[in-house]
Amino acid sequence: MSDKKIINFGAGPAKLPEEVLLEVQKETVHYGTSGISVMEMSHRSADYSNINDRALQAVRDLLNVPSNYKVIFLQGGGTGQFAAVALNLMGRTGSADYIVTGSWSAKAAKEAAKYGKVNLVFPKTDKYTDIPPKSSWNLSSEASYVYYCDNETVHGIEFPDIPDTKGVPLVADMSSNIMSRKFDVSKFGVIFAGAQKNIGPSGITVVIIREDLLGSPLAICPIVLDYTINAKDNSLHNTPPTFAVYVMWRVFEWIKRKGGVEAMENAAQKKSKLLYDFIDSSNGFYTSTVKPAFRSRMNVPFRIGGNGAGDESLEAAFLKGAVASGMIQLKGHRLVGGIRASLYNAVTLEETEALIKYMKTFLDQNKK
């Protein structure tokens, strides 16, 4: 396999643009004229402060972040934000609404219940294949905020639009689809995204928060998760993962060069449509696990054979053949099994077409 070009379809940590990796490789030992690596820099130095500021500004530029919002870089990944959101916002009324459409929003709701009352907007289920109609939602006007996960990486469910919360602050986990489509930041109270799925390496999380939501964390909120303190200190209250911030900044600059978020959105639509169209045209050999209106453009889970339930021996053979063809990390999440192809910004149209070509060959070799 070492002689083949590897195509990484992993859900996270995920593929980074090769162009960015080559830039990073070139600057790993000496960054600019500093004479040292970013990994060696003081986070209080002028060189690193410049990197930090440019990365923060890039988020603003790419997403058109309004002036009354703060952009913060924090550690702890999305899981850290499950607690941080509640610790910073739950004190407003003591309760929050959670829209649970997959395993990540379910985990977020469980974590938030440690710090206040959690209202599930609709009954919890173990089978996540769609988003219940809004007419069935039970939203509370007394909620401190309404929380949802815009794209569920495990189950492959993505919201086609932004929920209307009737003025209650909306919180979105966009870890796996941020920078993949345009949206109006002003409709949200808080947006967060762990970088390792779509915009950078693991170790750093982007938080965007409306300024009026700062200033009232719960007394037990640790400083490392306190939005108010970290916004005031420009994400430099404690030592950040400097190298991760640097690489993420390089990814943002790459997105700009490629045409911005609009270009990423167009590419995501093309890649995902090609793959879903092929799955749907396979006469049941490949089966999508999500209803069409809610299919993720980023994470495409599917089953092979077994009348839609999946034939494990067939799926194992598919994965083995994929690795032999240089395609890795296609195994579905351990909670759901099957196959999952993640089509993040760094995954090219040509790589998606290569996967479909392999899928067609495998179908031809194994159909009855």
C-alpha positions in Angstrom: 0.0 0.0 0.0 3.0 2.3 0.5 3.4 2.8 -3.3 -0.2 3.9 -3.7 -1.6 7.4 -3.2 -3.6 7.2 0.0 -7.1 8.8 0.1 -8.2 9.5 3.6 -12.0 9.4 4.2 -11.7 9.5 8.0 -14.3 11.3 10.1 -11.8 13.0 12.4 -9.0 13.6 12.8 -9.5 14.0 9.1 -7.7 14.8 5.9 -6.0 18.2 5.6 -5.3 19.9 2.3 -2.0 18.7 0.8 -1.2 22.2 -0.1 -1.4 23.2 3.5 0.6 20.3 4.7 3.4 21.2 2.3 3.4 24.8 3.6 3.5 23.6 7.2 6.3 21.1 6.3 8.3 24.0 4.8 7.9 26.1 8.0 8.1 23.4 10.7 11.7 24.0 11.6 11.8 27.8 11.0 8.7 30.0 10.9 9.3 33.1 8.8 12.3 35.0 10.1 11.9 33.8 13.7 14.6 31.2 13.5 12.5 28.7 15.5 9.4 26.5 15.0 5.9 27.7 16.0 6.0 24.7 18.4 8.8 26.4 20.3 7.3 29.9 20.4 6.1 31.7 23.5 2.4 32.4 23.2 3.3 35.9 24.4 5.7 36.5 21.6 5.0 39.0 18.8 5.3 36.3 16.1 2.7 34.0 17.8 0.4 36.9 18.6 0.4 37.8 14.9 -0.5 34.2 14.0 -3.3 34.1 16.6 -4.7 37.5 15.5 -4.7 36.5 11.8 -6.4 33.2 12.5 -9.1 34.9 14.6 -9.6 37.5 11.8 -9.8 34.8 9.1 -12.8 33.3 10.9 -14.4 36.7 10.8 -13.6 37.2 7.2 -14.7 33.8 6.0 -18.0 33.7 7.9 -18.8 37.4 7.9 -18.9 37.4 11.7 -20.8 40.6 12.9 -18.9 43.1 15.1 -21.0 42.3 18.2 -19.6 38.7 18.3 -16.4 37.5 19.8 -14.3 34.7 18.2 -12.4 32.5 20.7 -10.0 29.6 20.4 -10.4 27.0 23.2 -9.0 23.6 24.1 -11.0 20.5 25.0 -12.7 19.8 21.6 -16.4 19.5 21.1 -16.7 17.4 24.3 -15.3 20.3 26.3 -17.9 22.6 24.8 -20.7 20.3 25.9 -19.9 21.4 29.4 -18.7 25.0 28.5 -22.0 25.9 26.8 -24.0 24.9 29.9 -21.5 26.4 32.3 -21.6 29.8 30.5 -25.2 30.0 29.6 -27.4 27.8 31.8 -27.4 30.4 34.6 -29.7 32.7 32.6 -32.8 30.6 33.6 -31.5 27.3 34.9 -32.9 25.3 32.0 -32.1 24.7 28.3 -33.7 23.0 25.3 -31.8 20.3 23.4 -32.7 19.1 19.9 -31.2 15.5 19.9 -30.7 14.1 16.4 -27.7 11.8 16.9 -25.1 10.6 19.3 -23.2 13.9 19.7 -26.2 16.0 20.6 -27.3 13.2 22.9 -24.0 13.4 24.7 -24.2 17.1 24.9 -27.6 16.9 26.5 -26.4 14.4 29.1 -23.4 16.6 30.0 -25.6 19.8 30.3 -27.9 18.0 32.7 -25.1 18.2 35.3 -25.5 21.9 35.4 -29.3 22.6 35.0 -32.6 21.3 33.7 -32.5 19.8 30.2 -35.7 19.7 28.1 -35.6 17.3 25.2 -37.4 19.1 22.3 -38.7 15.7 21.1 -38.6 12.2 22.5 -35.2 10.5 22.5 -34.7 7.6 20.1 -31.9 5.1 19.4 -32.5 5.2 15.6 -31.5 8.5 14.0 -32.5 8.6 10.4 -34.2 12.0 10.1 -35.2 15.2 12.0 -38.8 15.1 13.3 -41.1 17.8 11.8 -41.0 21.2 13.6 -44.7 20.8 14.4 -43.7 18.1 16.9 -41.0 20.2 18.7 -41.6 21.3 22.3 -39.6 24.5 22.7 -39.8 26.5 25.9 -39.8 30.3 26.1 -38.1 30.0 29.5 -35.0 28.1 28.1 -31.6 29.8 28.6 -30.7 28.5 25.1 -31.7 26.0 22.4 -28.9 23.6 21.5 -28.5 21.4 18.4 -25.8 19.7 16.3 -25.9 21.0 12.8 -24.2 17.8 11.4 -24.1 14.5 13.2 -20.9 12.7 12.1 -21.9 9.2 13.4 -25.4 9.0 11.9 -24.9 11.3 8.9 -27.8 13.7 9.6 -27.4 17.4 8.6 -29.9 20.2 9.2 -31.1 21.7 5.9 -32.0 25.0 7.6 -31.5 27.0 10.8 -34.0 26.3 13.5 -36.3 29.2 14.5 -36.1 29.5 18.3 -38.4 32.6 18.7 -35.7 34.8 20.2 -34.2 32.2 22.6 -30.4 32.1 22.0 -29.5 29.3 19.5 -26.4 27.2 20.1 -24.9 25.1 17.3 -22.2 22.4 17.3 -20.8 22.9 13.8 -17.7 20.7 14.3 -18.1 18.7 11.2 -19.6 21.1 8.7 -18.2 24.6 9.6 -16.8 26.4 6.5 -18.7 24.1 4.2 -21.7 26.3 3.5 -22.7 29.9 4.0 -25.0 30.9 6.9 -26.1 33.9 8.8 -24.0 34.1 12.1 -26.4 36.7 13.5 -29.1 34.0 13.9 -27.0 32.3 16.6 -26.0 33.0 20.2 -23.1 30.5 20.2 -21.4 28.5 17.5 -18.6 26.1 18.2 -16.5 23.7 16.1 -13.7 21.3 17.0 -11.1 21.8 14.2 -10.1 18.2 13.6 -13.0 17.3 11.3 -13.1 20.1 8.7 -10.7 23.0 9.4 -7.5 21.8 11.1 -5.7 19.3 13.4 -7.1 18.2 16.7 -6.4 20.2 19.8 -8.2 23.5 19.1 -11.9 24.5 19.0 -13.4 27.7 17.5 -16.1 29.4 19.5 -18.2 32.3 18.1 -20.4 34.0 20.8 -22.7 37.0 20.8 -21.3 39.6 23.2 -24.6 40.0 25.3 -24.2 36.3 26.3 -20.9 37.0 28.0 -20.5 37.9 31.6 -22.7 35.5 33.6 -21.1 32.0 33.8 -22.0 29.7 36.6 -19.8 30.1 39.7 -18.4 26.6 39.2 -17.3 27.4 35.6 -13.5 26.7 35.4 -11.4 29.6 33.9 -10.3 27.4 31.0 -13.9 27.1 29.8 -15.0 30.6 30.7 -16.0 32.4 27.5 -15.9 35.9 29.1 -12.3 35.5 30.4 -11.0 33.9 27.2 -12.6 36.5 25.0 -11.2 39.3 27.1 -7.7 37.8 26.9 -7.9 37.2 23.1 -7.7 33.4 23.5 -4.3 33.8 25.3 -5.3 33.5 28.9 -3.3 30.3 29.2 -0.9 28.6 26.8 -2.9 27.6 23.7 -2.0 24.7 21.3 0.1 27.0 19.3 0.9 24.6 16.4 -2.7 23.6 16.0 -3.8 27.3 15.8 -1.0 27.9 13.2 -2.1 25.0 11.0 -5.8 26.0 11.3 -4.9 29.5 10.2 -3.1 28.0 7.1 -6.3 26.0 6.3 -8.3 29.2 6.5 -6.0 30.9 4.1 -6.3 27.9 1.8 -10.1 28.3 1.9 -9.7 31.9 0.9 -7.5 31.1 -2.0 -9.9 28.4 -3.3 -12.8 30.9 -3.4 -14.0 31.0 0.2 -16.9 29.3 1.9 -19.1 29.6 -1.2 -16.6 27.5 -3.2 -16.4 24.9 -0.4 -20.2 24.7 -0.4 -20.4 24.2 -4.2 -17.7 21.4 -4.0 -19.5 19.7 -1.0 -22.8 19.7 -3.0 -21.1 18.1 -6.0 -19.2 15.5 -4.1 -22.1 14.4 -1.9 -24.6 14.3 -4.7 -22.4 12.1 -6.8 -22.0 9.6 -4.0 -25.6 9.6 -2.9 -26.8 9.3 -6.5 -24.6 6.2 -7.0 -25.8 4.6 -3.8 -29.4 5.2 -4.7 -28.9 3.8 -8.2 -27.3 0.5 -7.0 -30.6 -1.3 -6.7 -30.3 -1.8 -3.0 -26.7 -3.2 -3.0 -25.7 0.0 -1.2 -28.2 1.6 1.1 -28.2 5.1 2.6 -29.2 5.0 6.3 -30.7 8.6 6.3 -33.8 10.0 4.7 -32.9 12.1 1.7 -34.0 15.5 3.1 -31.6 15.2 6.0 -28.5 13.5 4.4 -25.2 15.0 5.4 -22.9 16.5 2.8 -20.0 15.8 5.0 -20.5 12.3 6.4 -22.1 9.6 4.2 -22.9 6.4 6.2 -24.2 3.4 4.2 -24.7 -0.3 4.4 -23.8 -3.0 1.9 -26.2 -5.9 1.3 -28.3 -7.6 3.9 -31.5 -6.0 2.5 -30.4 -2.6 3.9 -29.3 -3.9 7.3 -25.8 -4.7 6.1 -24.0 -7.9 5.4 -21.0 -7.8 7.8 -18.9 -10.2 5.8 -19.5 -8.2 2.6 -18.7 -5.0 4.4 -15.5 -6.4 5.7 -14.5 -7.5 2.2 -15.3 -4.0 1.0 -13.1 -2.4 3.6 -10.2 -4.8 2.9 -10.4 -4.0 -0.8 -10.6 -0.3 -0.2 -7.4 -0.4 1.8 -5.7 -2.4 -0.9 -6.8 0.4 -3.3 -5.4 3.1 -1.1 -8.6 4.2 0.5 -8.6 4.3 4.3 -10.8 5.1 7.3 -14.0 4.0 5.6 -15.3 1.9 8.5 -18.5 3.1 10.1 -18.5 4.4 13.6 -18.5 1.6 16.2 -22.0 2.6 17.4 -23.7 1.9 14.0 -21.3 -0.2 12.0 -21.3 -0.3 8.2 -19.4 2.1 6.0 -18.9 5.8 6.3 -17.2 8.2 3.8 -16.4 11.6 5.1 -16.2 14.2 2.3 -14.8 17.2 4.1 -13.4 20.3 2.4 -10.0 18.8 1.9 -11.4 15.7 0.1 -11.3 16.4 -3.6 -13.9 15.7 -6.3 -11.4 13.4 -8.0 -11.0 11.4 -4.7 -14.8 11.1 -4.4 -14.9 9.8 -8.0 -12.2 7.3 -7.2 -14.3 5.9 -4.3 -17.4 5.6 -6.5 -15.3 3.8 -9.2 -14.2 1.3 -6.5 -17.7 0.9 -5.2 -18.9 0.1 -8.8 -16.2 -2.4 -9.2 -17.0 -4.0 -5.9 -20.7 -4.1 -6.8 -20.0 -5.8 -10.2 -17.9 -8.4 -8.5 -20.4 -9.2 -5.7 -23.9 -8.7 -7.0 -26.0 -11.8 -7.3 
